[in-house]
Amino acid sequence: MLRTTLLIALTLASAACTTKPQRLEPQPQIVEPYDPWEGYNRRALKANAIVDDLYIEPAADIYQFLVPAPVRRSAANFTTNLLAPSWVLNEVLQLDFKDAGHTTARFLVNSTVGVAGLFDPATGWGLEARPEDFGQTLGNWGVPPGPYFIAPVVGPTNARGVVGSLARIGLTPDTQILLPEGLEYRVGFVGQRTAQKRIEGDATLERVFTEEDGYILLRSLYLQEQGAQLHEDGDPYANLPDF
């Protein structure tokens, strides 16, 4: 993991001599989705809807029924806090040292005053969460997103997102350092994050799975999210198509 991290850091540092991250550059006037595999993607979305209906939604419902809201909130705070070191790493790789300092301060506050991250006093102190991942890092260095596609179970992504996800396996400190050894902790971490996201996204997913053309809706929402992540200064939604 350390060797991979150093290699990426050195590569980006050397590139900084001739280029800079694209975070502050304006978006193009028209956003056209690059979706060459639409036929496959539509079939994958239908398959994901079946998996969600049979497994993910029922599991999220059970989690919501059995676990009181305050406990779910603390669990979400805890797992989110574990992700903060990976956000810092990506902010450093993007040469965004101001945000890296912000996220570091947030992590320290919530890990101490917030009792190991179970509570989130940092947000109330002006240290709100600013998630970053390696896909965003690649995008800020000008790597194109590549084709849009829907991954089984995971959902919408693109080629850049897949590379970012693979890199995250080796680079994310929460899975390498902060979590105790043992598969059950990793499964619990992923399970809690999945259930919480399913609960939070219930209304949107119901629309996607039930509307006549939920595929276009999902793709538009994904493009909006990507635009918001890569163009933090300005309105990332202004140039996107309506749905």
Residue pairs with C-beta under 8 A, 6 or more apart in sequence:
1 170
1 171
1 176
4 167
4 170
4 171
5 89
5 170
5 171
8 93
8 167
8 171
9 92
9 93
12 93
12 95
12 137
12 141
15 141
16 95
19 141
19 142
20 95
21 94
21 95
21 96
21 140
21 141
21 142
22 139
22 140
22 141
22 142
22 230
23 94
23 96
23 140
23 230
23 231
23 232
23 233
24 233
25 231
26 231
26 234
27 227
27 231
27 234
27 236
27 238
27 239
28 239
29 239
30 239
31 223
31 227
31 239
31 240
31 241
33 148
33 219
33 223
34 145
34 146
34 147
34 148
34 158
35 41
35 147
35 148
35 149
35 219
36 147
37 147
37 148
37 149
38 215
40 149
40 150
41 148
41 149
41 150
41 215
42 215
44 149
44 150
44 151
44 152
45 150
45 208
45 214
45 215
45 218
47 152
48 150
48 152
48 153
48 155
49 209
51 152
51 153
52 198
52 205
52 209
53 209
56 194
56 198
57 198
57 202
59 191
59 194
59 195
59 198
60 194
60 195
60 198
60 199
60 202
63 72
63 192
63 195
63 199
64 72
64 195
64 199
67 75
72 196
72 199
74 118
74 119
75 192
75 196
76 192
76 196
77 110
77 114
77 117
77 118
77 119
77 120
78 116
78 117
78 118
79 189
79 192
79 193
79 196
80 117
80 120
80 129
81 107
81 110
81 111
81 114
81 116
81 117
81 120
82 117
82 174
82 178
82 179
82 189
83 131
83 172
83 174
84 103
84 104
84 106
84 107
84 110
85 107
85 172
85 173
85 174
85 177
85 178
86 132
86 133
86 168
86 171
86 172
86 173
86 174
87 103
87 130
87 131
87 132
87 133
88 100
88 103
88 104
88 107
89 171
89 172
89 173
90 132
90 133
90 134
90 136
90 137
91 97
91 99
91 100
91 103
91 130
91 132
92 100
93 134
93 137
94 132
94 136
94 137
94 140
94 141
99 130
99 132
102 127
102 130
103 130
103 132
105 122
105 127
106 122
106 127
106 128
106 129
109 121
109 122
109 125
109 127
110 117
110 119
110 120
110 121
110 122
111 117
113 119
113 121
113 122
114 120
114 121
114 122
122 128
123 129
133 164
133 165
133 168
134 163
134 164
134 165
134 167
134 168
134 171
135 160
135 161
135 163
135 164
135 165
136 164
136 229
136 230
137 164
138 160
138 163
138 164
139 145
139 160
139 226
139 229
139 230
140 230
143 160
144 160
145 158
145 159
145 160
145 161
145 226
146 158
146 159
146 160
147 158
147 159
148 156
148 157
148 158
148 219
148 222
149 156
149 157
149 158
150 156
150 157
150 218
151 157
151 162
155 218
156 218
156 219
156 222
157 165
158 226
169 175
170 176
174 189
175 186
175 189
179 185
179 186
179 189
198 205
204 221
207 214
207 217
208 214
208 215
208 217
208 218
211 217
216 243
217 243
220 240
220 241
220 242
220 243
221 243
223 240
224 236
224 237
224 240
227 236
227 237
227 240
228 236
228 237
230 236
